[in-house]
Amino acid sequence: MSHTYLTTQELSELIKYNPRTIRNELKDSVLIEGIHYIRPFGGRKILYIWEEIEKDMRTGIAGSVNAMALQ
């Protein structure tokens, strides 16, 4: 499966949230590392996975968390 990786700025333009809101409020509370975003090569840069974010925006975060619990 192919993924679309976005920077914080690119994601903010798609979901109409301020980049600061994404970094300070959504990251690690709603957007989970390893599901919604990655840190390529173990670095500081964050790339968001659009397909996972879009899916959870439609179904809610509970669907992803429950799926993880079943694994």
Biotite code that builds the C-alpha atoms (Angstrom):
import biotite.structure as struc

atoms = struc.array([
    struc.Atom([0.000, 0.000, 0.000], chain_id="A", res_id=1, res_name="MET", atom_name="CA", element="C"),
    struc.Atom([1.277, 3.423, -0.920], chain_id="A", res_id=2, res_name="SER", atom_name="CA", element="C"),
    struc.Atom([1.228, 6.237, 1.637], chain_id="A", res_id=3, res_name="HIS", atom_name="CA", element="C"),
    struc.Atom([1.132, 9.997, 1.234], chain_id="A", res_id=4, res_name="THR", atom_name="CA", element="C"),
    struc.Atom([3.558, 11.634, 3.666], chain_id="A", res_id=5, res_name="TYR", atom_name="CA", element="C"),
    struc.Atom([2.922, 15.237, 4.680], chain_id="A", res_id=6, res_name="LEU", atom_name="CA", element="C"),
    struc.Atom([4.801, 17.838, 6.679], chain_id="A", res_id=7, res_name="THR", atom_name="CA", element="C"),
    struc.Atom([2.991, 19.656, 9.485], chain_id="A", res_id=8, res_name="THR", atom_name="CA", element="C"),
    struc.Atom([2.428, 22.636, 7.189], chain_id="A", res_id=9, res_name="GLN", atom_name="CA", element="C"),
    struc.Atom([0.998, 20.491, 4.396], chain_id="A", res_id=10, res_name="GLU", atom_name="CA", element="C"),
    struc.Atom([-1.298, 18.670, 6.829], chain_id="A", res_id=11, res_name="LEU", atom_name="CA", element="C"),
    struc.Atom([-2.502, 21.970, 8.281], chain_id="A", res_id=12, res_name="SER", atom_name="CA", element="C"),
    struc.Atom([-3.547, 23.129, 4.826], chain_id="A", res_id=13, res_name="GLU", atom_name="CA", element="C"),
    struc.Atom([-5.565, 19.953, 4.238], chain_id="A", res_id=14, res_name="LEU", atom_name="CA", element="C"),
    struc.Atom([-7.379, 19.758, 7.573], chain_id="A", res_id=15, res_name="ILE", atom_name="CA", element="C"),
    struc.Atom([-7.633, 23.534, 8.173], chain_id="A", res_id=16, res_name="LYS", atom_name="CA", element="C"),
    struc.Atom([-5.842, 23.514, 11.533], chain_id="A", res_id=17, res_name="TYR", atom_name="CA", element="C"),
    struc.Atom([-3.001, 25.814, 12.496], chain_id="A", res_id=18, res_name="ASN", atom_name="CA", element="C"),
    struc.Atom([0.390, 24.020, 12.387], chain_id="A", res_id=19, res_name="PRO", atom_name="CA", element="C"),
    struc.Atom([0.953, 25.000, 16.023], chain_id="A", res_id=20, res_name="ARG", atom_name="CA", element="C"),
    struc.Atom([-2.332, 23.322, 17.001], chain_id="A", res_id=21, res_name="THR", atom_name="CA", element="C"),
    struc.Atom([-1.249, 20.135, 15.244], chain_id="A", res_id=22, res_name="ILE", atom_name="CA", element="C"),
    struc.Atom([2.133, 20.128, 16.997], chain_id="A", res_id=23, res_name="ARG", atom_name="CA", element="C"),
    struc.Atom([0.955, 21.161, 20.466], chain_id="A", res_id=24, res_name="ASN", atom_name="CA", element="C"),
    struc.Atom([-2.537, 19.705, 20.811], chain_id="A", res_id=25, res_name="GLU", atom_name="CA", element="C"),
    struc.Atom([-3.167, 16.926, 18.284], chain_id="A", res_id=26, res_name="LEU", atom_name="CA", element="C"),
    struc.Atom([0.224, 15.211, 18.123], chain_id="A", res_id=27, res_name="LYS", atom_name="CA", element="C"),
    struc.Atom([0.474, 12.416, 20.704], chain_id="A", res_id=28, res_name="ASP", atom_name="CA", element="C"),
    struc.Atom([-3.113, 12.877, 21.908], chain_id="A", res_id=29, res_name="SER", atom_name="CA", element="C"),
    struc.Atom([-5.133, 12.285, 18.738], chain_id="A", res_id=30, res_name="VAL", atom_name="CA", element="C"),
    struc.Atom([-2.348, 11.658, 16.246], chain_id="A", res_id=31, res_name="LEU", atom_name="CA", element="C"),
    struc.Atom([-0.309, 8.674, 17.419], chain_id="A", res_id=32, res_name="ILE", atom_name="CA", element="C"),
    struc.Atom([3.299, 7.971, 16.432], chain_id="A", res_id=33, res_name="GLU", atom_name="CA", element="C"),
    struc.Atom([3.554, 4.823, 14.344], chain_id="A", res_id=34, res_name="GLY", atom_name="CA", element="C"),
    struc.Atom([-0.060, 5.108, 13.195], chain_id="A", res_id=35, res_name="ILE", atom_name="CA", element="C"),
    struc.Atom([-0.587, 8.698, 12.073], chain_id="A", res_id=36, res_name="HIS", atom_name="CA", element="C"),
    struc.Atom([2.990, 9.887, 11.814], chain_id="A", res_id=37, res_name="TYR", atom_name="CA", element="C"),
    struc.Atom([6.559, 8.655, 11.635], chain_id="A", res_id=38, res_name="ILE", atom_name="CA", element="C"),
    struc.Atom([10.007, 10.030, 12.336], chain_id="A", res_id=39, res_name="ARG", atom_name="CA", element="C"),
    struc.Atom([12.066, 8.972, 9.297], chain_id="A", res_id=40, res_name="PRO", atom_name="CA", element="C"),
    struc.Atom([15.464, 7.516, 10.121], chain_id="A", res_id=41, res_name="PHE", atom_name="CA", element="C"),
    struc.Atom([14.874, 8.148, 13.842], chain_id="A", res_id=42, res_name="GLY", atom_name="CA", element="C"),
    struc.Atom([15.294, 11.882, 13.380], chain_id="A", res_id=43, res_name="GLY", atom_name="CA", element="C"),
    struc.Atom([13.398, 14.900, 14.659], chain_id="A", res_id=44, res_name="ARG", atom_name="CA", element="C"),
    struc.Atom([11.416, 15.558, 11.469], chain_id="A", res_id=45, res_name="LYS", atom_name="CA", element="C"),
    struc.Atom([7.830, 14.323, 11.537], chain_id="A", res_id=46, res_name="ILE", atom_name="CA", element="C"),
    struc.Atom([5.950, 13.117, 8.492], chain_id="A", res_id=47, res_name="LEU", atom_name="CA", element="C"),
    struc.Atom([2.205, 12.561, 8.799], chain_id="A", res_id=48, res_name="TYR", atom_name="CA", element="C"),
    struc.Atom([0.523, 9.643, 7.002], chain_id="A", res_id=49, res_name="ILE", atom_name="CA", element="C"),
    struc.Atom([-2.445, 11.175, 5.227], chain_id="A", res_id=50, res_name="TRP", atom_name="CA", element="C"),
    struc.Atom([-4.408, 7.962, 4.591], chain_id="A", res_id=51, res_name="GLU", atom_name="CA", element="C"),
    struc.Atom([-4.430, 7.025, 8.293], chain_id="A", res_id=52, res_name="GLU", atom_name="CA", element="C"),
    struc.Atom([-5.397, 10.529, 9.404], chain_id="A", res_id=53, res_name="ILE", atom_name="CA", element="C"),
    struc.Atom([-8.184, 10.758, 6.834], chain_id="A", res_id=54, res_name="GLU", atom_name="CA", element="C"),
    struc.Atom([-9.516, 7.332, 7.832], chain_id="A", res_id=55, res_name="LYS", atom_name="CA", element="C"),
    struc.Atom([-9.611, 8.253, 11.528], chain_id="A", res_id=56, res_name="ASP", atom_name="CA", element="C"),
    struc.Atom([-11.169, 11.642, 10.835], chain_id="A", res_id=57, res_name="MET", atom_name="CA", element="C"),
    struc.Atom([-14.074, 9.744, 9.296], chain_id="A", res_id=58, res_name="ARG", atom_name="CA", element="C"),
    struc.Atom([-14.360, 6.869, 11.794], chain_id="A", res_id=59, res_name="THR", atom_name="CA", element="C"),
    struc.Atom([-12.968, 8.433, 14.947], chain_id="A", res_id=60, res_name="GLY", atom_name="CA", element="C"),
    struc.Atom([-9.817, 7.576, 16.842], chain_id="A", res_id=61, res_name="ILE", atom_name="CA", element="C"),
    struc.Atom([-11.523, 4.803, 18.824], chain_id="A", res_id=62, res_name="ALA", atom_name="CA", element="C"),
    struc.Atom([-11.470, 2.560, 15.770], chain_id="A", res_id=63, res_name="GLY", atom_name="CA", element="C"),
    struc.Atom([-7.670, 2.671, 15.518], chain_id="A", res_id=64, res_name="SER", atom_name="CA", element="C"),
    struc.Atom([-7.105, 2.261, 19.224], chain_id="A", res_id=65, res_name="VAL", atom_name="CA", element="C"),
    struc.Atom([-9.461, -0.734, 19.371], chain_id="A", res_id=66, res_name="ASN", atom_name="CA", element="C"),
    struc.Atom([-7.769, -2.307, 16.364], chain_id="A", res_id=67, res_name="ALA", atom_name="CA", element="C"),
    struc.Atom([-4.394, -1.945, 18.092], chain_id="A", res_id=68, res_name="MET", atom_name="CA", element="C"),
    struc.Atom([-5.732, -3.587, 21.249], chain_id="A", res_id=69, res_name="ALA", atom_name="CA", element="C"),
    struc.Atom([-6.905, -6.604, 19.255], chain_id="A", res_id=70, res_name="LEU", atom_name="CA", element="C"),
    struc.Atom([-3.492, -7.233, 17.716], chain_id="A", res_id=71, res_name="GLN", atom_name="CA", element="C"),
])
